[in-house]
């Protein structure tokens, strides 16, 4: 099952839910789940890779990447989410395992369980006899109106480059290359990252200082920590975002505008939701200024090369 050693995992699911953000003073609605948990360290799965590179189509809905994968011989609808550490399965309340872990979220606590998966397959790659995380996602299914069988995260993605083409709505798991190209072109920007637990964290130089941002494909929104919002040259907007936490309670948060650093010059200003991210921080750990999600990433074709610790933007 799991190795006995414990370690702290940052487990972020930033889920774009109901509604559309609109301009002016009208409030749009999103659902945002900020989830961290003390989880046992899983044994690294033995992933059998396909002999050829495969391409997976996805449905980009509510700023989330939905795709089909096979679990225990049946097709399922999953979310590609670099913000989760491993495979997460929707238990829909039907599990014989005890709720052995607690996740702390933006609206309250959720119970996590062990969930055994006999066989999981995506892009011709497969893993057998794997202990995933079990989580009841029925509330998220209700809010999004979509079937959600789970999330696919870091453990199944980290042996090369994850290439996401948001325009064509496809993704691939590619071998790591020193000089990657997409459509015969070199990246317009390359960002080095470090791993904080399983999350890629990049440093952006803004207004003469460096700030750390986590990159999360499962984040429907860009979030900015309170302390960073006070330190950075943000521009207050005339909009608010109605965010629904894990407990279902909606809260209005201000939307801020921030000019991107010079290395990403020419792009429109970044829109971020100001939020309290203090519960995601450990003393002495990398201080996160915020989280960049799909509302930022979808401007590009994105390559996340876990081996070389680089993010490529085309």
ZICORDA-V168809 format. One record per pair of residues at least 4 apart in sequence whose C-alpha atoms are under 7 Angstrom apart, sorted by the first residue. I is the first residue (numbers start at 0). GAP is how many residues later the second one is. D is the distance in Angstrom with one decimal. If there is no record, write none. Layout:
I	GAP	D
I	GAP	D
This chain:
0	130	6.5
1	38	6.4
1	39	6.4
1	40	4.9
1	41	6.0
2	37	6.7
2	38	5.9
2	39	6.0
2	40	6.2
3	36	6.6
4	35	6.2
4	36	6.2
5	33	6.5
5	34	4.6
5	35	5.8
6	31	6.6
6	32	6.5
6	33	6.3
6	34	6.2
7	29	6.9
7	30	5.0
7	31	6.5
8	27	6.6
8	28	6.1
8	29	6.2
8	30	6.6
8	188	6.1
9	26	5.0
9	27	6.8
9	187	6.7
9	270	6.8
10	24	5.3
10	25	4.5
10	26	6.5
10	72	6.3
10	73	5.3
10	74	6.6
11	22	5.4
11	23	5.1
11	24	6.4
11	71	5.0
11	72	6.0
12	20	5.6
12	21	5.8
12	22	6.3
12	70	6.1
12	71	6.8
12	205	6.0
12	206	6.3
13	18	5.0
13	19	5.2
13	20	6.2
13	204	5.9
13	205	4.1
13	206	5.8
13	207	6.9
14	16	5.8
14	17	5.1
14	18	6.2
14	203	6.6
14	204	5.7
14	205	5.4
15	14	5.4
15	15	5.4
15	16	6.5
15	46	5.3
15	47	6.1
15	48	6.9
15	204	4.4
15	205	6.6
16	13	4.8
16	14	4.7
16	45	6.1
16	126	6.2
16	127	5.4
17	11	6.0
17	12	5.5
17	13	6.8
17	125	6.1
17	126	5.9
18	9	6.1
18	10	5.1
18	11	6.4
19	8	5.5
19	9	6.4
20	6	7.0
20	7	4.2
20	8	6.6
20	220	6.9
21	4	6.5
21	5	7.0
21	6	5.9
22	216	6.4
23	214	5.8
23	215	5.7
24	213	5.7
24	214	5.0
24	215	7.0
25	213	6.7
26	212	6.7
26	213	5.5
26	214	5.8
26	215	6.1
27	213	5.5
27	214	5.8
28	212	5.9
28	213	4.4
28	214	5.9
29	211	7.0
29	212	5.9
29	213	4.9
29	214	6.2
30	212	5.0
30	213	4.3
30	214	6.2
31	211	5.9
31	212	5.9
31	213	5.6
32	72	6.0
32	73	5.8
32	212	5.6
32	213	5.6
33	71	4.7
33	72	5.1
34	68	5.6
34	69	5.2
34	70	4.3
35	67	5.2
35	68	5.3
35	69	6.7
35	244	6.8
36	65	5.8
36	66	4.3
36	67	6.2
37	63	6.8
38	62	6.5
44	82	6.7
44	85	6.8
45	81	6.2
46	78	6.6
46	79	5.7
46	80	5.0
47	77	5.4
47	78	5.3
47	79	6.4
48	75	6.8
48	76	4.5
48	77	6.8
49	74	5.1
49	75	5.4
52	121	6.6
53	69	5.5
53	118	6.3
54	68	6.7
54	115	6.5
54	116	5.9
54	117	5.0
55	67	6.3
55	114	5.4
55	115	5.4
55	116	6.4
56	10	6.6
56	112	5.9
56	113	4.4
56	114	6.6
57	7	6.1
57	8	5.4
57	9	4.6
57	111	5.4
57	112	5.7
58	6	5.9
58	7	5.1
58	8	6.4
58	110	6.6
59	4	5.5
59	5	4.9
59	6	6.3
59	109	6.8
60	4	6.7
61	158	6.9
62	157	4.8
62	231	5.8
62	232	6.6
63	15	6.8
63	154	6.1
63	156	6.1
64	14	5.4
64	15	5.5
65	11	6.5
65	12	5.5
65	13	4.7
65	14	6.6
66	10	5.7
66	11	5.4
66	12	6.4
67	7	6.4
67	8	5.5
67	9	4.8
67	10	6.1
68	6	5.7
68	7	5.4
68	8	6.6
68	9	6.8
68	52	6.0
68	53	5.0
69	4	5.3
69	5	4.4
69	6	5.9
69	50	5.7
69	51	5.0
69	52	6.5
70	4	6.3
70	5	6.6
70	48	5.8
70	49	4.5
70	50	6.5
71	45	6.8
71	46	5.8
71	47	4.9
71	48	6.3
75	73	5.8
76	70	6.3
76	71	5.4
76	72	5.3
77	70	5.8
77	71	5.5
77	72	5.0
77	73	5.3
77	74	6.8
78	71	6.5
78	72	4.7
78	73	6.2
79	71	6.0
79	72	5.1
79	73	6.6
79	137	7.0
79	138	6.6
80	70	6.2
80	71	5.8
80	72	5.2
80	135	6.8
80	136	5.2
80	137	4.2
81	71	5.0
81	72	5.6
81	117	6.9
81	134	5.4
81	135	5.5
81	136	6.3
82	70	6.7
82	116	6.1
82	133	5.0
82	134	6.8
82	135	6.0
83	69	4.9
83	70	6.4
84	68	5.3
84	69	4.9
84	70	6.2
84	113	5.8
85	46	6.8
85	66	6.4
85	67	4.6
85	68	5.4
85	69	4.9
85	70	6.8
86	45	5.2
86	46	6.4
86	64	5.9
86	65	4.8
86	66	5.7
87	44	5.6
87	45	4.7
87	46	5.9
87	47	6.9
87	62	5.2
87	63	5.0
87	64	6.5
88	43	6.7
88	44	6.1
88	45	5.0
88	46	6.2
88	60	6.0
88	61	4.3
88	62	6.7
89	44	6.1
89	45	5.2
89	46	5.3
89	47	5.4
89	59	5.1
89	60	5.1
90	4	6.2
90	43	5.7
90	44	5.6
90	45	5.0
91	44	4.7
91	45	6.2
91	46	5.7
92	43	5.6
96	16	6.2
96	17	6.4
97	15	6.2
98	12	5.5
98	13	5.5
98	14	4.8
99	12	6.3
99	13	5.5
100	10	6.0
100	11	4.9
100	12	6.3
101	7	6.5
101	8	5.8
101	9	4.9
101	10	5.8
102	6	5.5
102	7	5.1
102	8	6.3
102	9	6.8
103	4	6.2
103	5	4.6
103	6	6.6
104	4	5.6
104	141	6.2
105	139	5.2
105	140	6.1
106	138	4.3
106	139	4.6
106	140	4.8
106	142	6.9
107	138	6.0
107	139	5.7
110	24	6.9
111	21	6.6
111	22	5.6
111	23	5.3
112	20	5.9
112	21	4.7
112	22	6.7
113	17	6.4
113	18	6.2
113	19	5.3
113	20	5.6
114	16	5.5
114	17	5.0
114	18	5.5
114	19	5.1
115	13	6.9
115	14	5.9
115	15	4.5
115	16	6.0
116	12	5.7
116	13	5.2
116	14	6.1
116	15	6.7
117	10	5.3
117	11	4.5
117	12	6.4
118	7	7.0
118	8	5.8
118	9	4.5
118	10	6.3
119	6	5.4
119	7	5.4
119	8	6.5
120	4	5.5
120	5	4.2
120	6	6.7
121	4	6.5
136	4	6.3
137	4	6.2
138	4	6.2
139	4	6.1
140	4	5.5
140	5	5.3
140	6	5.8
140	7	6.0
151	4	7.0
152	4	6.6
153	4	5.8
153	44	6.3
156	5	6.7
157	148	5.4
158	147	6.6
158	148	6.5
159	13	6.7
159	14	5.8
159	15	5.0
159	16	4.8
159	145	5.7
159	146	5.8
159	147	5.7
160	12	5.7
160	13	5.0
160	14	6.0
160	15	5.4
160	142	6.1
160	143	5.2
160	144	3.9
160	145	6.1
161	10	5.9
161	11	4.8
161	12	6.3
161	141	5.5
161	142	5.0
161	143	6.3
162	8	5.4
162	9	5.2
162	10	6.3
162	139	5.7
162	140	4.3
162	141	6.5
163	6	6.1
163	7	4.4
163	8	6.7
163	137	5.7
163	138	5.2
163	139	6.3
164	4	5.6
164	5	5.3
164	6	6.0
164	136	4.5
164	137	6.6
165	4	6.8
165	132	5.5
165	134	6.9
165	135	6.0
175	129	6.3
175	131	6.6
179	6	6.6
180	4	5.1
180	5	4.8
180	6	6.7
181	4	6.7
186	125	5.8
186	126	5.3
186	127	4.7
187	125	5.8
187	126	5.3
188	74	6.9
188	123	6.0
188	124	5.2
189	120	6.6
189	121	5.7
189	122	4.7
189	123	6.3
190	11	6.6
190	119	5.6
190	120	5.0
190	121	6.5
191	10	6.2
191	117	5.9
191	118	4.5
191	119	6.2
192	7	5.7
192	8	5.1
192	9	4.5
192	116	5.3
192	117	5.7
193	6	5.7
193	7	5.3
193	8	6.7
193	115	6.5
194	4	5.3
194	5	4.8
194	6	6.1
195	4	6.6
195	5	6.7
198	15	6.4
198	16	6.9
199	14	5.7
199	15	5.6
200	11	6.3
200	12	5.4
200	13	4.3
200	14	6.1
201	10	5.6
201	11	5.4
201	12	6.4
202	7	6.0
202	8	5.3
202	9	4.5
202	10	6.3
203	6	5.5
203	7	5.4
203	8	6.5
203	57	6.9
204	4	5.3
204	5	4.3
204	6	6.4
204	56	6.2
205	4	6.2
205	55	5.6
210	78	5.9
211	75	6.8
211	76	5.2
211	77	5.5
212	75	5.7
212	76	5.7
212	77	5.0
212	78	5.2
212	79	6.5
213	76	6.5
213	77	4.7
213	78	6.1
214	76	6.0
214	77	5.1
214	78	6.3
215	75	6.9
215	76	6.2
215	77	5.1
216	76	5.6
216	77	5.6
217	75	6.7
218	74	4.3
218	75	5.9
219	73	5.5
219	74	5.3
219	75	6.2
220	72	5.4
220	73	6.7
220	74	5.9
221	49	6.9
221	50	4.8
221	51	6.2
221	69	5.6
221	70	4.7
221	71	5.2
221	73	6.7
222	49	5.2
222	50	4.8
222	51	5.9
222	52	6.5
222	67	5.2
222	68	5.1
222	69	6.7
223	4	6.5
223	5	6.3
223	48	6.0
223	49	5.9
223	50	4.8
223	51	6.1
223	65	6.0
223	66	4.2
223	67	6.7
224	4	6.2
224	49	6.0
224	50	5.4
224	51	5.6
224	52	5.4
224	64	5.4
224	65	5.4
225	4	6.5
225	48	6.1
225	49	5.9
225	50	5.7
226	4	6.4
227	4	5.8
227	61	5.3
228	5	6.6
228	45	6.8
232	25	6.9
233	22	6.1
233	23	5.5
233	24	4.9
234	21	5.7
234	22	5.0
234	23	6.5
235	19	6.8
235	20	4.8
235	21	6.4
236	18	5.9
236	19	5.5
236	20	6.7
238	15	6.5
238	16	5.9
239	12	6.0
239	13	5.4
239	14	4.6
239	15	5.4
240	11	5.5
240	12	5.2
240	13	6.3
240	14	6.5
241	8	6.1
241	9	5.4
241	10	4.4
241	11	6.3
242	7	5.3
242	8	5.2
242	9	6.1
243	4	5.4
243	5	5.4
243	6	4.2
243	7	6.3
244	4	5.8
244	5	6.6
252	20	6.4
252	21	6.3
252	22	6.9
253	19	6.0
253	20	5.8
254	16	6.6
254	17	5.6
254	18	4.6
254	19	6.3
255	15	5.7
255	16	5.2
255	17	6.2
255	18	6.9
256	12	6.1
256	13	5.6
256	14	4.8
256	15	6.4
257	11	5.4
257	12	5.1
257	13	6.5
258	10	4.5
258	11	6.1
259	4	6.1
259	5	6.6
259	9	6.1
259	10	6.5
260	4	6.4
280	4	6.9
280	6	6.8
291	4	6.3
292	4	6.1
293	4	5.3
296	5	6.8
299	13	5.8
299	14	5.4
300	12	5.8
300	13	5.0
301	10	5.7
301	11	4.9
301	12	6.6
302	8	5.5
302	9	4.8
302	10	6.5
303	6	6.2
303	7	4.6
303	8	6.5
304	4	5.6
304	5	5.3
304	6	6.1
305	4	6.9
